[in-house]
Amino acid sequence: IWRAAKTKDSSKISASMVMLNYYNCVVMLRYGMAIESEQIVTPNIIGIVCMMVSSSFVFILRKRWDFLVYAHSFAIQIGWLLSKLSVGLVSFAMFIVNILICAAPLETILKCYREKTTKYTDPLVTSIVLISCALWTIFGIHTNDVYLGLPCFFGCILCLVELIQFAKWRAKEKAQHKTSVTSNTKKTD
């Protein structure tokens, strides 16, 4: 989001990922309220505010006012709907949304694997997601909450695979670049 703010270009930001994270925070907030867990409620209130700003920014840059309205009204509707469901159904909804969120690196992993490149991977973002998933996994284990711990553990594995893949192909790309620079300097001599 910060890069997009500087360049005024949101084309590299996946609007669907921003919205999925936004809805994840809404679902997690309702889940935390249902099980009366301040440790889940507080970070997700902050997350909702951050995702509201991020999604608004993305849709404003893309001049998609209709999506901006739909996105926020849908989040409110999700929150209202979840307030009417039992704790078990809210837990199941959170489990499904967390699986979708934690599977996000899978698209990048497959794209990088097919092309044998690192251009789609942002190791800083992946590292932050890894840390977040690890902390939520630990919290899930500590509180015996399988709905929270299991999807986040899955996310940790995918983030680790993405970082290992990045390190492996980054080394190859550097070696290829060094070889091409060396051969170009020999040709000019």
C-alpha positions as a Markdown table, in Angstrom:
| # | Residue | x | y | z |
|---|---|---|---|---|
| 1 | Ile | 0.0 | 0.0 | 0.0 |
| 2 | Trp | 2.8 | 2.4 | 0.9 |
| 3 | Arg | 4.5 | 1.8 | -2.5 |
| 4 | Ala | 1.2 | 2.4 | -4.3 |
| 5 | Ala | 0.7 | 5.6 | -2.3 |
| 6 | Lys | 4.1 | 6.9 | -3.5 |
| 7 | Thr | 3.6 | 5.9 | -7.1 |
| 8 | Lys | -0.2 | 6.4 | -7.3 |
| 9 | Asp | -0.4 | 3.0 | -9.0 |
| 10 | Ser | -2.3 | 0.2 | -7.4 |
| 11 | Ser | -2.0 | -2.3 | -10.3 |
| 12 | Lys | 0.4 | -4.5 | -8.3 |
| 13 | Ile | -2.0 | -4.8 | -5.4 |
| 14 | Ser | -4.4 | -7.7 | -5.5 |
| 15 | Ala | -7.8 | -6.1 | -4.6 |
| 16 | Ser | -9.2 | -9.6 | -3.8 |
| 17 | Met | -6.4 | -10.2 | -1.3 |
| 18 | Val | -7.0 | -6.8 | 0.4 |
| 19 | Met | -10.7 | -7.6 | 0.6 |
| 20 | Leu | -10.1 | -11.1 | 1.8 |
| 21 | Asn | -7.9 | -9.8 | 4.6 |
| 22 | Tyr | -10.5 | -7.2 | 5.4 |
| 23 | Tyr | -13.3 | -9.8 | 5.7 |
| 24 | Asn | -10.9 | -12.1 | 7.6 |
| 25 | Cys | -10.5 | -9.4 | 10.3 |
| 26 | Val | -14.3 | -9.0 | 10.5 |
| 27 | Val | -14.8 | -12.7 | 10.9 |
| 28 | Met | -12.0 | -13.0 | 13.5 |
| 29 | Leu | -13.5 | -10.0 | 15.4 |
| 30 | Arg | -16.9 | -11.8 | 15.6 |
| 31 | Tyr | -15.1 | -15.0 | 16.5 |
| 32 | Gly | -13.2 | -13.3 | 19.3 |
| 33 | Met | -16.4 | -11.7 | 20.6 |
| 34 | Ala | -18.2 | -15.0 | 20.5 |
| 35 | Ile | -15.5 | -16.7 | 22.6 |
| 36 | Glu | -14.9 | -13.6 | 24.6 |
| 37 | Ser | -11.2 | -13.3 | 23.8 |
| 38 | Glu | -9.7 | -9.9 | 24.1 |
| 39 | Gln | -6.5 | -11.2 | 22.5 |
| 40 | Ile | -8.4 | -11.9 | 19.3 |
| 41 | Val | -10.7 | -8.9 | 19.4 |
| 42 | Thr | -8.1 | -6.1 | 19.9 |
| 43 | Pro | -5.8 | -6.9 | 16.9 |
| 44 | Asn | -8.7 | -7.5 | 14.6 |
| 45 | Ile | -10.3 | -4.1 | 15.4 |
| 46 | Ile | -7.0 | -2.6 | 14.4 |
| 47 | Gly | -6.9 | -4.9 | 11.4 |
| 48 | Ile | -10.4 | -3.8 | 10.3 |
| 49 | Val | -9.4 | -0.1 | 10.5 |
| 50 | Cys | -6.2 | -0.8 | 8.5 |
| 51 | Met | -8.0 | -2.9 | 5.9 |
| 52 | Met | -10.8 | -0.3 | 5.6 |
| 53 | Val | -8.1 | 2.4 | 4.8 |
| 54 | Ser | -6.2 | 0.0 | 2.5 |
| 55 | Ser | -9.2 | -1.1 | 0.5 |
| 56 | Ser | -10.5 | 2.4 | 0.2 |
| 57 | Phe | -7.1 | 3.5 | -1.0 |
| 58 | Val | -7.0 | 0.8 | -3.7 |
| 59 | Phe | -10.5 | 1.4 | -5.0 |
| 60 | Ile | -10.0 | 5.2 | -5.0 |
| 61 | Leu | -6.8 | 4.9 | -7.0 |
| 62 | Arg | -8.6 | 2.6 | -9.4 |
| 63 | Lys | -11.6 | 5.0 | -9.5 |
| 64 | Arg | -13.9 | 2.2 | -8.6 |
| 65 | Trp | -16.3 | 4.0 | -6.3 |
| 66 | Asp | -18.9 | 1.2 | -6.7 |
| 67 | Phe | -16.5 | -1.4 | -5.4 |
| 68 | Leu | -15.6 | 0.9 | -2.5 |
| 69 | Val | -19.2 | 1.0 | -1.4 |
| 70 | Tyr | -19.8 | -2.7 | -2.0 |
| 71 | Ala | -16.7 | -3.7 | -0.1 |
| 72 | His | -17.6 | -1.8 | 3.1 |
| 73 | Ser | -21.3 | -2.6 | 3.0 |
| 74 | Phe | -20.4 | -6.3 | 2.5 |
| 75 | Ala | -18.1 | -6.2 | 5.5 |
| 76 | Ile | -20.9 | -4.7 | 7.7 |
| 77 | Gln | -23.3 | -7.4 | 6.4 |
| 78 | Ile | -20.8 | -10.2 | 7.3 |
| 79 | Gly | -20.4 | -8.8 | 10.8 |
| 80 | Trp | -24.2 | -8.6 | 11.3 |
| 81 | Leu | -24.8 | -12.1 | 9.9 |
| 82 | Leu | -22.1 | -13.6 | 12.1 |
| 83 | Ser | -23.6 | -11.9 | 15.2 |
| 84 | Lys | -26.7 | -14.0 | 14.6 |
| 85 | Leu | -24.9 | -17.3 | 14.3 |
| 86 | Ser | -23.9 | -19.7 | 17.0 |
| 87 | Val | -20.3 | -19.9 | 18.2 |
| 88 | Gly | -19.8 | -23.1 | 16.3 |
| 89 | Leu | -20.9 | -21.6 | 13.0 |
| 90 | Val | -18.8 | -18.5 | 13.6 |
| 91 | Ser | -15.8 | -20.8 | 14.4 |
| 92 | Phe | -16.4 | -22.7 | 11.2 |
| 93 | Ala | -16.7 | -19.5 | 9.1 |
| 94 | Met | -13.4 | -18.2 | 10.6 |
| 95 | Phe | -11.7 | -21.6 | 9.9 |
| 96 | Ile | -12.7 | -21.4 | 6.2 |
| 97 | Val | -11.7 | -17.7 | 5.8 |
| 98 | Asn | -8.4 | -18.4 | 7.6 |
| 99 | Ile | -7.7 | -21.3 | 5.2 |
| 100 | Leu | -8.3 | -19.0 | 2.3 |
| 101 | Ile | -6.0 | -16.3 | 3.8 |
| 102 | Cys | -3.2 | -18.7 | 4.7 |
| 103 | Ala | -3.3 | -20.3 | 1.3 |
| 104 | Ala | -2.6 | -16.9 | -0.3 |
| 105 | Pro | 1.1 | -17.7 | -0.9 |
| 106 | Leu | 0.1 | -20.7 | -2.9 |
| 107 | Glu | -0.6 | -18.6 | -6.0 |
| 108 | Thr | 2.8 | -16.9 | -5.8 |
| 109 | Ile | 4.6 | -20.2 | -5.2 |
| 110 | Leu | 3.0 | -21.8 | -8.2 |
| 111 | Lys | 3.6 | -18.8 | -10.5 |
| 112 | Cys | 7.3 | -18.6 | -9.4 |
| 113 | Tyr | 7.7 | -22.3 | -9.8 |
| 114 | Arg | 6.3 | -22.3 | -13.3 |
| 115 | Glu | 8.5 | -19.4 | -14.4 |
| 116 | Lys | 11.5 | -20.3 | -12.2 |
| 117 | Thr | 11.8 | -16.7 | -11.1 |
| 118 | Thr | 11.6 | -14.5 | -8.0 |
| 119 | Lys | 9.9 | -11.5 | -9.5 |
| 120 | Tyr | 6.5 | -12.2 | -7.9 |
| 121 | Thr | 7.8 | -12.8 | -4.4 |
| 122 | Asp | 8.2 | -10.0 | -1.9 |
| 123 | Pro | 10.3 | -11.6 | 0.9 |
| 124 | Leu | 9.5 | -8.8 | 3.4 |
| 125 | Val | 5.8 | -9.3 | 3.1 |
| 126 | Thr | 6.1 | -13.1 | 3.1 |
| 127 | Ser | 8.3 | -12.8 | 6.3 |
| 128 | Ile | 5.7 | -10.6 | 8.0 |
| 129 | Val | 2.9 | -13.1 | 7.0 |
| 130 | Leu | 5.1 | -15.9 | 8.3 |
| 131 | Ile | 5.5 | -14.2 | 11.7 |
| 132 | Ser | 1.8 | -13.4 | 11.9 |
| 133 | Cys | 0.8 | -17.0 | 11.1 |
| 134 | Ala | 3.4 | -18.3 | 13.6 |
| 135 | Leu | 2.1 | -16.1 | 16.4 |
| 136 | Trp | -1.6 | -17.0 | 15.7 |
| 137 | Thr | -0.5 | -20.7 | 15.5 |
| 138 | Ile | 1.1 | -20.4 | 18.9 |
| 139 | Phe | -1.9 | -18.6 | 20.3 |
| 140 | Gly | -4.2 | -21.3 | 18.8 |
| 141 | Ile | -2.0 | -24.1 | 20.4 |
| 142 | His | -1.9 | -22.2 | 23.7 |
| 143 | Thr | -5.7 | -21.8 | 23.8 |
| 144 | Asn | -6.4 | -25.3 | 22.3 |
| 145 | Asp | -8.2 | -23.5 | 19.4 |
| 146 | Val | -8.0 | -25.8 | 16.3 |
| 147 | Tyr | -10.0 | -23.3 | 14.3 |
| 148 | Leu | -7.3 | -20.7 | 14.7 |
| 149 | Gly | -4.1 | -22.8 | 15.0 |
| 150 | Leu | -4.6 | -25.2 | 12.1 |
| 151 | Pro | -5.1 | -22.8 | 9.2 |
| 152 | Cys | -2.3 | -20.5 | 10.5 |
| 153 | Phe | 0.1 | -23.5 | 10.8 |
| 154 | Phe | -0.8 | -24.3 | 7.1 |
| 155 | Gly | 0.1 | -20.6 | 6.3 |
| 156 | Cys | 3.4 | -21.0 | 8.1 |
| 157 | Ile | 4.3 | -24.0 | 5.9 |
| 158 | Leu | 3.4 | -22.1 | 2.7 |
| 159 | Cys | 5.3 | -19.0 | 3.7 |
| 160 | Leu | 8.4 | -21.1 | 4.5 |
| 161 | Val | 8.1 | -22.8 | 1.1 |
| 162 | Glu | 7.8 | -19.4 | -0.6 |
| 163 | Leu | 10.9 | -18.1 | 1.2 |
| 164 | Ile | 13.0 | -21.2 | 0.5 |
| 165 | Gln | 11.9 | -21.0 | -3.1 |
| 166 | Phe | 12.9 | -17.3 | -3.2 |
| 167 | Ala | 16.3 | -18.0 | -1.7 |
| 168 | Lys | 17.0 | -20.8 | -4.1 |
| 169 | Trp | 16.0 | -19.0 | -7.3 |
| 170 | Arg | 17.4 | -15.7 | -6.2 |
| 171 | Ala | 20.9 | -17.3 | -5.9 |
| 172 | Lys | 20.4 | -18.7 | -9.5 |
| 173 | Glu | 19.3 | -15.3 | -10.8 |
| 174 | Lys | 22.3 | -13.6 | -9.3 |
| 175 | Ala | 24.7 | -16.2 | -10.7 |
| 176 | Gln | 23.1 | -15.8 | -14.2 |
| 177 | His | 23.3 | -12.0 | -13.9 |
| 178 | Lys | 26.9 | -12.2 | -12.9 |
| 179 | Thr | 27.7 | -14.5 | -15.8 |
| 180 | Ser | 25.9 | -12.3 | -18.3 |
| 181 | Val | 27.7 | -9.2 | -17.0 |
| 182 | Thr | 31.1 | -11.0 | -17.2 |
| 183 | Ser | 30.5 | -12.1 | -20.8 |
| 184 | Asn | 29.3 | -8.6 | -21.8 |
| 185 | Thr | 32.4 | -7.0 | -20.4 |
| 186 | Lys | 34.6 | -9.6 | -22.3 |
| 187 | Lys | 32.8 | -8.8 | -25.6 |
| 188 | Thr | 33.4 | -5.0 | -25.2 |
| 189 | Asp | 37.1 | -5.6 | -24.5 |
